[in-house]
Amino acid sequence: MTYLLIKSLHLLFVIAWMATVFYLPRILVNMAEAAHEPAVLARLQLMGRRLYKFGHNMFGMAFLFGLVLWQGWRVFPQTLPNVAAGTHWIDAKLVLVTVLLAYFVWAGRMLRRSEKGGTLPSSRALRWLNELPVLLLLGVIWLVLAKPF
């Protein structure tokens, strides 16, 4: 029961964080297209700042519950199973999650650059970059479900 509760909370916070990972670059696209409209740009920057902060909080919670799922069996061996014993799919998953986190931080830096008056990449380039997290998430999902190695 405890294991399923922790796993459910991990998934909840992962979903919330991934929503920010998907939406923050979309806000950047809109900012790039609204560069000559100060009122719209200011509103998008505010939305982006709030979303970025929310995303950091959601990642923190997802990380905490994920860490308990991954290593909690060391502290609570009677309650939590060792989900990655002798397997390496978790290593590959963690690499992909690290890349997703780096992407999220990059998007946050683009937001800050814009707030300081810097330029953003073109909206077309941002649209292409917006597709990257979908592919990375697909890899994470496949690794978690298939556990191929």
Biotite code that builds the C-alpha atoms (Angstrom):
import biotite.structure as struc

atoms = struc.array([
    struc.Atom([0.000, 0.000, 0.000], chain_id="A", res_id=1, res_name="MET", atom_name="CA", element="C"),
    struc.Atom([2.776, 2.443, 0.943], chain_id="A", res_id=2, res_name="THR", atom_name="CA", element="C"),
    struc.Atom([4.658, 1.591, -2.254], chain_id="A", res_id=3, res_name="TYR", atom_name="CA", element="C"),
    struc.Atom([1.622, 2.320, -4.442], chain_id="A", res_id=4, res_name="LEU", atom_name="CA", element="C"),
    struc.Atom([0.955, 5.609, -2.646], chain_id="A", res_id=5, res_name="LEU", atom_name="CA", element="C"),
    struc.Atom([4.549, 6.771, -3.137], chain_id="A", res_id=6, res_name="ILE", atom_name="CA", element="C"),
    struc.Atom([4.517, 5.651, -6.769], chain_id="A", res_id=7, res_name="LYS", atom_name="CA", element="C"),
    struc.Atom([1.207, 7.463, -7.366], chain_id="A", res_id=8, res_name="SER", atom_name="CA", element="C"),
    struc.Atom([2.554, 10.678, -5.846], chain_id="A", res_id=9, res_name="LEU", atom_name="CA", element="C"),
    struc.Atom([5.726, 10.373, -7.933], chain_id="A", res_id=10, res_name="HIS", atom_name="CA", element="C"),
    struc.Atom([3.640, 10.015, -11.095], chain_id="A", res_id=11, res_name="LEU", atom_name="CA", element="C"),
    struc.Atom([1.403, 12.939, -10.134], chain_id="A", res_id=12, res_name="LEU", atom_name="CA", element="C"),
    struc.Atom([4.350, 15.284, -9.687], chain_id="A", res_id=13, res_name="PHE", atom_name="CA", element="C"),
    struc.Atom([6.082, 13.975, -12.822], chain_id="A", res_id=14, res_name="VAL", atom_name="CA", element="C"),
    struc.Atom([2.939, 14.735, -14.844], chain_id="A", res_id=15, res_name="ILE", atom_name="CA", element="C"),
    struc.Atom([2.724, 18.235, -13.369], chain_id="A", res_id=16, res_name="ALA", atom_name="CA", element="C"),
    struc.Atom([6.417, 18.877, -14.075], chain_id="A", res_id=17, res_name="TRP", atom_name="CA", element="C"),
    struc.Atom([6.145, 17.567, -17.633], chain_id="A", res_id=18, res_name="MET", atom_name="CA", element="C"),
    struc.Atom([3.227, 19.939, -18.222], chain_id="A", res_id=19, res_name="ALA", atom_name="CA", element="C"),
    struc.Atom([5.593, 22.813, -17.405], chain_id="A", res_id=20, res_name="THR", atom_name="CA", element="C"),
    struc.Atom([8.347, 21.304, -19.559], chain_id="A", res_id=21, res_name="VAL", atom_name="CA", element="C"),
    struc.Atom([5.914, 21.234, -22.491], chain_id="A", res_id=22, res_name="PHE", atom_name="CA", element="C"),
    struc.Atom([4.303, 24.632, -21.900], chain_id="A", res_id=23, res_name="TYR", atom_name="CA", element="C"),
    struc.Atom([7.233, 26.887, -20.983], chain_id="A", res_id=24, res_name="LEU", atom_name="CA", element="C"),
    struc.Atom([8.826, 26.644, -24.462], chain_id="A", res_id=25, res_name="PRO", atom_name="CA", element="C"),
    struc.Atom([5.414, 27.434, -25.955], chain_id="A", res_id=26, res_name="ARG", atom_name="CA", element="C"),
    struc.Atom([5.376, 30.638, -23.901], chain_id="A", res_id=27, res_name="ILE", atom_name="CA", element="C"),
    struc.Atom([8.833, 31.391, -25.349], chain_id="A", res_id=28, res_name="LEU", atom_name="CA", element="C"),
    struc.Atom([7.441, 30.932, -28.867], chain_id="A", res_id=29, res_name="VAL", atom_name="CA", element="C"),
    struc.Atom([4.675, 33.413, -28.090], chain_id="A", res_id=30, res_name="ASN", atom_name="CA", element="C"),
    struc.Atom([7.202, 35.825, -26.594], chain_id="A", res_id=31, res_name="MET", atom_name="CA", element="C"),
    struc.Atom([9.338, 35.655, -29.739], chain_id="A", res_id=32, res_name="ALA", atom_name="CA", element="C"),
    struc.Atom([6.271, 36.433, -31.837], chain_id="A", res_id=33, res_name="GLU", atom_name="CA", element="C"),
    struc.Atom([5.084, 39.267, -29.551], chain_id="A", res_id=34, res_name="ALA", atom_name="CA", element="C"),
    struc.Atom([8.447, 41.024, -29.273], chain_id="A", res_id=35, res_name="ALA", atom_name="CA", element="C"),
    struc.Atom([6.984, 44.335, -30.531], chain_id="A", res_id=36, res_name="HIS", atom_name="CA", element="C"),
    struc.Atom([3.977, 44.306, -28.194], chain_id="A", res_id=37, res_name="GLU", atom_name="CA", element="C"),
    struc.Atom([5.228, 45.354, -24.717], chain_id="A", res_id=38, res_name="PRO", atom_name="CA", element="C"),
    struc.Atom([1.965, 44.635, -22.851], chain_id="A", res_id=39, res_name="ALA", atom_name="CA", element="C"),
    struc.Atom([1.660, 41.135, -24.306], chain_id="A", res_id=40, res_name="VAL", atom_name="CA", element="C"),
    struc.Atom([5.347, 40.467, -23.730], chain_id="A", res_id=41, res_name="LEU", atom_name="CA", element="C"),
    struc.Atom([5.100, 41.565, -20.086], chain_id="A", res_id=42, res_name="ALA", atom_name="CA", element="C"),
    struc.Atom([2.116, 39.258, -19.501], chain_id="A", res_id=43, res_name="ARG", atom_name="CA", element="C"),
    struc.Atom([3.903, 36.310, -21.114], chain_id="A", res_id=44, res_name="LEU", atom_name="CA", element="C"),
    struc.Atom([7.018, 36.944, -19.037], chain_id="A", res_id=45, res_name="GLN", atom_name="CA", element="C"),
    struc.Atom([4.927, 36.960, -15.867], chain_id="A", res_id=46, res_name="LEU", atom_name="CA", element="C"),
    struc.Atom([3.225, 33.725, -16.899], chain_id="A", res_id=47, res_name="MET", atom_name="CA", element="C"),
    struc.Atom([6.593, 32.189, -17.738], chain_id="A", res_id=48, res_name="GLY", atom_name="CA", element="C"),
    struc.Atom([8.136, 33.187, -14.398], chain_id="A", res_id=49, res_name="ARG", atom_name="CA", element="C"),
    struc.Atom([5.237, 31.695, -12.453], chain_id="A", res_id=50, res_name="ARG", atom_name="CA", element="C"),
    struc.Atom([5.240, 28.530, -14.548], chain_id="A", res_id=51, res_name="LEU", atom_name="CA", element="C"),
    struc.Atom([8.995, 28.098, -14.137], chain_id="A", res_id=52, res_name="TYR", atom_name="CA", element="C"),
    struc.Atom([8.712, 28.407, -10.347], chain_id="A", res_id=53, res_name="LYS", atom_name="CA", element="C"),
    struc.Atom([5.812, 25.933, -10.321], chain_id="A", res_id=54, res_name="PHE", atom_name="CA", element="C"),
    struc.Atom([7.880, 23.556, -12.452], chain_id="A", res_id=55, res_name="GLY", atom_name="CA", element="C"),
    struc.Atom([10.793, 23.722, -10.048], chain_id="A", res_id=56, res_name="HIS", atom_name="CA", element="C"),
    struc.Atom([8.490, 22.826, -7.163], chain_id="A", res_id=57, res_name="ASN", atom_name="CA", element="C"),
    struc.Atom([6.929, 19.943, -9.092], chain_id="A", res_id=58, res_name="MET", atom_name="CA", element="C"),
    struc.Atom([10.328, 18.601, -10.115], chain_id="A", res_id=59, res_name="PHE", atom_name="CA", element="C"),
    struc.Atom([11.478, 18.750, -6.503], chain_id="A", res_id=60, res_name="GLY", atom_name="CA", element="C"),
    struc.Atom([8.512, 16.722, -5.319], chain_id="A", res_id=61, res_name="MET", atom_name="CA", element="C"),
    struc.Atom([8.829, 14.223, -8.196], chain_id="A", res_id=62, res_name="ALA", atom_name="CA", element="C"),
    struc.Atom([12.533, 13.869, -7.404], chain_id="A", res_id=63, res_name="PHE", atom_name="CA", element="C"),
    struc.Atom([11.859, 13.295, -3.719], chain_id="A", res_id=64, res_name="LEU", atom_name="CA", element="C"),
    struc.Atom([9.264, 10.570, -4.298], chain_id="A", res_id=65, res_name="PHE", atom_name="CA", element="C"),
    struc.Atom([11.361, 9.051, -7.089], chain_id="A", res_id=66, res_name="GLY", atom_name="CA", element="C"),
    struc.Atom([14.352, 8.876, -4.778], chain_id="A", res_id=67, res_name="LEU", atom_name="CA", element="C"),
    struc.Atom([12.225, 7.085, -2.177], chain_id="A", res_id=68, res_name="VAL", atom_name="CA", element="C"),
    struc.Atom([11.056, 4.610, -4.834], chain_id="A", res_id=69, res_name="LEU", atom_name="CA", element="C"),
    struc.Atom([14.598, 4.030, -6.066], chain_id="A", res_id=70, res_name="TRP", atom_name="CA", element="C"),
    struc.Atom([16.508, 3.858, -2.780], chain_id="A", res_id=71, res_name="GLN", atom_name="CA", element="C"),
    struc.Atom([13.779, 3.634, -0.129], chain_id="A", res_id=72, res_name="GLY", atom_name="CA", element="C"),
    struc.Atom([14.184, -0.104, 0.209], chain_id="A", res_id=73, res_name="TRP", atom_name="CA", element="C"),
    struc.Atom([17.487, 0.594, 2.003], chain_id="A", res_id=74, res_name="ARG", atom_name="CA", element="C"),
    struc.Atom([15.655, 2.500, 4.747], chain_id="A", res_id=75, res_name="VAL", atom_name="CA", element="C"),
    struc.Atom([12.355, 0.549, 4.745], chain_id="A", res_id=76, res_name="PHE", atom_name="CA", element="C"),
    struc.Atom([13.231, -2.983, 3.513], chain_id="A", res_id=77, res_name="PRO", atom_name="CA", element="C"),
    struc.Atom([9.974, -4.517, 4.785], chain_id="A", res_id=78, res_name="GLN", atom_name="CA", element="C"),
    struc.Atom([7.779, -1.885, 3.111], chain_id="A", res_id=79, res_name="THR", atom_name="CA", element="C"),
    struc.Atom([9.449, -0.897, -0.169], chain_id="A", res_id=80, res_name="LEU", atom_name="CA", element="C"),
    struc.Atom([10.801, -3.247, -2.854], chain_id="A", res_id=81, res_name="PRO", atom_name="CA", element="C"),
    struc.Atom([14.146, -2.851, -4.586], chain_id="A", res_id=82, res_name="ASN", atom_name="CA", element="C"),
    struc.Atom([12.756, -1.810, -7.983], chain_id="A", res_id=83, res_name="VAL", atom_name="CA", element="C"),
    struc.Atom([16.078, -1.736, -9.826], chain_id="A", res_id=84, res_name="ALA", atom_name="CA", element="C"),
    struc.Atom([17.952, -4.715, -8.388], chain_id="A", res_id=85, res_name="ALA", atom_name="CA", element="C"),
    struc.Atom([20.488, -5.967, -10.912], chain_id="A", res_id=86, res_name="GLY", atom_name="CA", element="C"),
    struc.Atom([19.080, -3.919, -13.783], chain_id="A", res_id=87, res_name="THR", atom_name="CA", element="C"),
    struc.Atom([20.366, -0.866, -15.625], chain_id="A", res_id=88, res_name="HIS", atom_name="CA", element="C"),
    struc.Atom([17.212, 0.547, -17.218], chain_id="A", res_id=89, res_name="TRP", atom_name="CA", element="C"),
    struc.Atom([17.059, 2.965, -14.292], chain_id="A", res_id=90, res_name="ILE", atom_name="CA", element="C"),
    struc.Atom([20.477, 4.369, -15.242], chain_id="A", res_id=91, res_name="ASP", atom_name="CA", element="C"),
    struc.Atom([19.295, 5.136, -18.763], chain_id="A", res_id=92, res_name="ALA", atom_name="CA", element="C"),
    struc.Atom([16.060, 6.621, -17.393], chain_id="A", res_id=93, res_name="LYS", atom_name="CA", element="C"),
    struc.Atom([17.996, 8.905, -15.068], chain_id="A", res_id=94, res_name="LEU", atom_name="CA", element="C"),
    struc.Atom([20.165, 10.086, -17.981], chain_id="A", res_id=95, res_name="VAL", atom_name="CA", element="C"),
    struc.Atom([17.047, 11.021, -19.966], chain_id="A", res_id=96, res_name="LEU", atom_name="CA", element="C"),
    struc.Atom([15.506, 12.760, -16.941], chain_id="A", res_id=97, res_name="VAL", atom_name="CA", element="C"),
    struc.Atom([18.746, 14.716, -16.506], chain_id="A", res_id=98, res_name="THR", atom_name="CA", element="C"),
    struc.Atom([18.542, 15.821, -20.140], chain_id="A", res_id=99, res_name="VAL", atom_name="CA", element="C"),
    struc.Atom([14.912, 16.866, -19.581], chain_id="A", res_id=100, res_name="LEU", atom_name="CA", element="C"),
    struc.Atom([15.952, 18.842, -16.510], chain_id="A", res_id=101, res_name="LEU", atom_name="CA", element="C"),
    struc.Atom([18.748, 20.550, -18.478], chain_id="A", res_id=102, res_name="ALA", atom_name="CA", element="C"),
    struc.Atom([16.212, 21.434, -21.175], chain_id="A", res_id=103, res_name="TYR", atom_name="CA", element="C"),
    struc.Atom([13.874, 22.900, -18.544], chain_id="A", res_id=104, res_name="PHE", atom_name="CA", element="C"),
    struc.Atom([16.696, 24.971, -17.048], chain_id="A", res_id=105, res_name="VAL", atom_name="CA", element="C"),
    struc.Atom([17.678, 26.157, -20.546], chain_id="A", res_id=106, res_name="TRP", atom_name="CA", element="C"),
    struc.Atom([14.083, 27.302, -21.155], chain_id="A", res_id=107, res_name="ALA", atom_name="CA", element="C"),
    struc.Atom([14.175, 29.159, -17.832], chain_id="A", res_id=108, res_name="GLY", atom_name="CA", element="C"),
    struc.Atom([17.393, 30.891, -18.875], chain_id="A", res_id=109, res_name="ARG", atom_name="CA", element="C"),
    struc.Atom([15.812, 31.908, -22.174], chain_id="A", res_id=110, res_name="MET", atom_name="CA", element="C"),
    struc.Atom([12.960, 33.405, -20.172], chain_id="A", res_id=111, res_name="LEU", atom_name="CA", element="C"),
    struc.Atom([15.363, 35.363, -17.957], chain_id="A", res_id=112, res_name="ARG", atom_name="CA", element="C"),
    struc.Atom([17.325, 36.516, -20.997], chain_id="A", res_id=113, res_name="ARG", atom_name="CA", element="C"),
    struc.Atom([14.135, 37.882, -22.511], chain_id="A", res_id=114, res_name="SER", atom_name="CA", element="C"),
    struc.Atom([13.209, 39.654, -19.271], chain_id="A", res_id=115, res_name="GLU", atom_name="CA", element="C"),
    struc.Atom([16.603, 41.392, -19.323], chain_id="A", res_id=116, res_name="LYS", atom_name="CA", element="C"),
    struc.Atom([16.023, 42.607, -22.870], chain_id="A", res_id=117, res_name="GLY", atom_name="CA", element="C"),
    struc.Atom([17.979, 39.887, -24.644], chain_id="A", res_id=118, res_name="GLY", atom_name="CA", element="C"),
    struc.Atom([16.868, 38.237, -27.826], chain_id="A", res_id=119, res_name="THR", atom_name="CA", element="C"),
    struc.Atom([15.295, 34.831, -28.158], chain_id="A", res_id=120, res_name="LEU", atom_name="CA", element="C"),
    struc.Atom([15.872, 32.331, -30.950], chain_id="A", res_id=121, res_name="PRO", atom_name="CA", element="C"),
    struc.Atom([13.364, 32.578, -33.778], chain_id="A", res_id=122, res_name="SER", atom_name="CA", element="C"),
    struc.Atom([9.857, 31.309, -33.125], chain_id="A", res_id=123, res_name="SER", atom_name="CA", element="C"),
    struc.Atom([10.459, 28.620, -35.747], chain_id="A", res_id=124, res_name="ARG", atom_name="CA", element="C"),
    struc.Atom([13.578, 27.360, -33.948], chain_id="A", res_id=125, res_name="ALA", atom_name="CA", element="C"),
    struc.Atom([11.716, 27.430, -30.636], chain_id="A", res_id=126, res_name="LEU", atom_name="CA", element="C"),
    struc.Atom([8.880, 25.413, -32.176], chain_id="A", res_id=127, res_name="ARG", atom_name="CA", element="C"),
    struc.Atom([11.346, 22.731, -33.257], chain_id="A", res_id=128, res_name="TRP", atom_name="CA", element="C"),
    struc.Atom([13.010, 22.709, -29.844], chain_id="A", res_id=129, res_name="LEU", atom_name="CA", element="C"),
    struc.Atom([9.559, 22.344, -28.293], chain_id="A", res_id=130, res_name="ASN", atom_name="CA", element="C"),
    struc.Atom([9.355, 18.810, -29.760], chain_id="A", res_id=131, res_name="GLU", atom_name="CA", element="C"),
    struc.Atom([12.480, 17.500, -28.025], chain_id="A", res_id=132, res_name="LEU", atom_name="CA", element="C"),
    struc.Atom([10.866, 16.758, -24.636], chain_id="A", res_id=133, res_name="PRO", atom_name="CA", element="C"),
    struc.Atom([8.209, 14.590, -26.280], chain_id="A", res_id=134, res_name="VAL", atom_name="CA", element="C"),
    struc.Atom([10.886, 12.276, -27.652], chain_id="A", res_id=135, res_name="LEU", atom_name="CA", element="C"),
    struc.Atom([12.785, 12.217, -24.373], chain_id="A", res_id=136, res_name="LEU", atom_name="CA", element="C"),
    struc.Atom([9.620, 11.453, -22.415], chain_id="A", res_id=137, res_name="LEU", atom_name="CA", element="C"),
    struc.Atom([8.800, 8.634, -24.832], chain_id="A", res_id=138, res_name="LEU", atom_name="CA", element="C"),
    struc.Atom([12.206, 7.148, -24.044], chain_id="A", res_id=139, res_name="GLY", atom_name="CA", element="C"),
    struc.Atom([11.597, 7.442, -20.300], chain_id="A", res_id=140, res_name="VAL", atom_name="CA", element="C"),
    struc.Atom([8.180, 5.798, -20.557], chain_id="A", res_id=141, res_name="ILE", atom_name="CA", element="C"),
    struc.Atom([9.535, 2.974, -22.706], chain_id="A", res_id=142, res_name="TRP", atom_name="CA", element="C"),
    struc.Atom([12.405, 2.317, -20.286], chain_id="A", res_id=143, res_name="LEU", atom_name="CA", element="C"),
    struc.Atom([10.091, 2.241, -17.262], chain_id="A", res_id=144, res_name="VAL", atom_name="CA", element="C"),
    struc.Atom([7.547, -0.067, -18.883], chain_id="A", res_id=145, res_name="LEU", atom_name="CA", element="C"),
    struc.Atom([9.837, -2.395, -20.876], chain_id="A", res_id=146, res_name="ALA", atom_name="CA", element="C"),
    struc.Atom([12.812, -2.489, -18.487], chain_id="A", res_id=147, res_name="LYS", atom_name="CA", element="C"),
    struc.Atom([14.905, -3.745, -21.430], chain_id="A", res_id=148, res_name="PRO", atom_name="CA", element="C"),
    struc.Atom([18.194, -4.193, -19.563], chain_id="A", res_id=149, res_name="PHE", atom_name="CA", element="C"),
])
